[in-house]
Amino acid sequence: MTDTIDELLIFNWLEQIDWIYCYIFALVASQIPFISCG
C-alpha cells in the first residue's frame, strides 16, 4: 500500500517539476508562461 502511495507522490512531484521547467523555459523565451504551459 505504501509503495503505491509513494509512486503517486513521485508522479505528482515529477509533474510539478515538468511544469516548473516549462515555466522557466517560457520566461527565458520571453513568452507568457500561462499560454506556453498547460
N, CA, C and O atoms as a GROMACS GRO file, in nm:
protein
  152
    1MET      N    1   0.084  -0.120   0.000
    1MET     CA    2   0.000   0.000   0.000
    1MET      C    3   0.088   0.126   0.000
    1MET      O    4   0.063   0.221  -0.074
    2THR      N    5   0.190   0.125   0.084
    2THR     CA    6   0.278   0.242   0.090
    2THR      C    7   0.353   0.261  -0.042
    2THR      O    8   0.381   0.374  -0.082
    3ASP      N    9   0.386   0.150  -0.110
    3ASP     CA   10   0.457   0.161  -0.237
    3ASP      C   11   0.376   0.239  -0.339
    3ASP      O   12   0.430   0.328  -0.406
    4THR      N   13   0.248   0.207  -0.350
    4THR     CA   14   0.164   0.276  -0.448
    4THR      C   15   0.151   0.424  -0.412
    4THR      O   16   0.150   0.510  -0.500
    5ILE      N   17   0.140   0.454  -0.282
    5ILE     CA   18   0.130   0.594  -0.239
    5ILE      C   19   0.258   0.668  -0.275
    5ILE      O   20   0.253   0.781  -0.324
    6ASP      N   21   0.373   0.605  -0.250
    6ASP     CA   22   0.500   0.667  -0.285
    6ASP      C   23   0.508   0.694  -0.435
    6ASP      O   24   0.554   0.800  -0.477
    7GLU      N   25   0.464   0.598  -0.515
    7GLU     CA   26   0.468   0.614  -0.660
    7GLU      C   27   0.381   0.732  -0.703
    7GLU      O   28   0.420   0.810  -0.790
    8LEU      N   29   0.264   0.745  -0.641
    8LEU     CA   30   0.175   0.856  -0.674
    8LEU      C   31   0.239   0.989  -0.638
    8LEU      O   32   0.230   1.086  -0.713
    9LEU      N   33   0.304   0.994  -0.522
    9LEU     CA   34   0.370   1.116  -0.479
    9LEU      C   35   0.482   1.154  -0.575
    9LEU      O   36   0.497   1.271  -0.612
   10ILE      N   37   0.561   1.055  -0.615
   10ILE     CA   38   0.670   1.080  -0.710
   10ILE      C   39   0.613   1.127  -0.843
   10ILE      O   40   0.668   1.218  -0.906
   11PHE      N   41   0.504   1.065  -0.887
   11PHE     CA   42   0.441   1.104  -1.013
   11PHE      C   43   0.396   1.249  -1.006
   11PHE      O   44   0.419   1.327  -1.098
   12ASN      N   45   0.331   1.285  -0.894
   12ASN     CA   46   0.285   1.422  -0.874
   12ASN      C   47   0.403   1.518  -0.875
   12ASN      O   48   0.397   1.625  -0.936
   13TRP      N   49   0.512   1.479  -0.807
   13TRP     CA   50   0.631   1.562  -0.798
   13TRP      C   51   0.692   1.585  -0.936
   13TRP      O   52   0.730   1.697  -0.970
   14LEU      N   53   0.700   1.479  -1.016
   14LEU     CA   54   0.756   1.490  -1.150
   14LEU      C   55   0.671   1.584  -1.236
   14LEU      O   56   0.725   1.663  -1.314
   15GLU      N   57   0.538   1.576  -1.220
   15GLU     CA   58   0.451   1.664  -1.297
   15GLU      C   59   0.476   1.809  -1.260
   15GLU      O   60   0.479   1.896  -1.347
   16GLN      N   61   0.496   1.837  -1.131
   16GLN     CA   62   0.523   1.974  -1.088
   16GLN      C   63   0.657   2.022  -1.142
   16GLN      O   64   0.668   2.135  -1.190
   17ILE      N   65   0.759   1.936  -1.135
   17ILE     CA   66   0.891   1.972  -1.186
   17ILE      C   67   0.881   2.003  -1.335
   17ILE      O   68   0.941   2.100  -1.382
   18ASP      N   69   0.806   1.924  -1.409
   18ASP     CA   70   0.788   1.944  -1.551
   18ASP      C   71   0.726   2.081  -1.577
   18ASP      O   72   0.768   2.153  -1.668
   19TRP      N   73   0.626   2.118  -1.498
   19TRP     CA   74   0.560   2.247  -1.513
   19TRP      C   75   0.658   2.360  -1.482
   19TRP      O   76   0.659   2.462  -1.550
   20ILE      N   77   0.742   2.341  -1.378
   20ILE     CA   78   0.840   2.443  -1.340
   20ILE      C   79   0.941   2.464  -1.454
   20ILE      O   80   0.974   2.578  -1.487
   21TYR      N   81   0.989   2.356  -1.513
   21TYR     CA   82   1.083   2.369  -1.624
   21TYR      C   83   1.017   2.441  -1.741
   21TYR      O   84   1.080   2.526  -1.805
   22CYS      N   85   0.891   2.409  -1.769
   22CYS     CA   86   0.818   2.474  -1.877
   22CYS      C   87   0.804   2.622  -1.846
   22CYS      O   88   0.818   2.706  -1.936
   23TYR      N   89   0.775   2.656  -1.721
   23TYR     CA   90   0.758   2.794  -1.678
   23TYR      C   91   0.888   2.872  -1.697
   23TYR      O   92   0.888   2.983  -1.749
   24ILE      N   93   1.000   2.811  -1.654
   24ILE     CA   94   1.131   2.876  -1.668
   24ILE      C   95   1.165   2.894  -1.815
   24ILE      O   96   1.213   3.000  -1.856
   25PHE      N   97   1.140   2.791  -1.895
   25PHE     CA   98   1.169   2.798  -2.039
   25PHE      C   99   1.090   2.912  -2.103
   25PHE      O  100   1.142   2.984  -2.188
   26ALA      N  101   0.963   2.926  -2.062
   26ALA     CA  102   0.879   3.032  -2.117
   26ALA      C  103   0.934   3.169  -2.079
   26ALA      O  104   0.935   3.261  -2.161
   27LEU      N  105   0.980   3.183  -1.956
   27LEU     CA  106   1.036   3.311  -1.912
   27LEU      C  107   1.163   3.344  -1.991
   27LEU      O  108   1.184   3.457  -2.033
   28VAL      N  109   1.246   3.243  -2.010
   28VAL     CA  110   1.371   3.263  -2.085
   28VAL      C  111   1.340   3.302  -2.230
   28VAL      O  112   1.410   3.383  -2.290
   29ALA      N  113   1.234   3.243  -2.284
   29ALA     CA  114   1.196   3.270  -2.422
   29ALA      C  115   1.117   3.400  -2.433
   29ALA      O  116   1.075   3.438  -2.542
   30SER      N  117   1.095   3.468  -2.318
   30SER     CA  118   1.021   3.594  -2.316
   30SER      C  119   0.877   3.576  -2.367
   30SER      O  120   0.824   3.662  -2.438
   31GLN      N  121   0.816   3.464  -2.328
   31GLN     CA  122   0.677   3.439  -2.366
   31GLN      C  123   0.592   3.438  -2.240
   31GLN      O  124   0.645   3.436  -2.128
   32ILE      N  125   0.460   3.441  -2.259
   32ILE     CA  126   0.371   3.436  -2.144
   32ILE      C  127   0.361   3.291  -2.096
   32ILE      O  128   0.310   3.206  -2.169
   33PRO      N  129   0.409   3.261  -1.974
   33PRO     CA  130   0.417   3.124  -1.923
   33PRO      C  131   0.282   3.051  -1.924
   33PRO      O  132   0.275   2.932  -1.955
   34PHE      N  133   0.176   3.123  -1.891
   34PHE     CA  134   0.046   3.057  -1.876
   34PHE      C  135  -0.009   3.012  -2.010
   34PHE      O  136  -0.093   2.922  -2.016
   35ILE      N  137   0.037   3.074  -2.118
   35ILE     CA  138  -0.006   3.030  -2.251
   35ILE      C  139   0.080   2.911  -2.295
   35ILE      O  140   0.031   2.819  -2.360
   36SER      N  141   0.210   2.915  -2.260
   36SER     CA  142   0.301   2.810  -2.302
   36SER      C  143   0.280   2.681  -2.223
   36SER      O  144   0.297   2.571  -2.275
   37CYS      N  145   0.243   2.696  -2.096
   37CYS     CA  146   0.230   2.579  -2.010
   37CYS      C  147   0.084   2.543  -1.990
   37CYS      O  148   0.000   2.631  -1.966
   38GLY      N  149   0.054   2.412  -1.999
   38GLY     CA  150  -0.083   2.369  -1.983
   38GLY      C  151  -0.127   2.375  -1.838
   38GLY      O  152  -0.241   2.341  -1.806
   0.00000   0.00000   0.00000
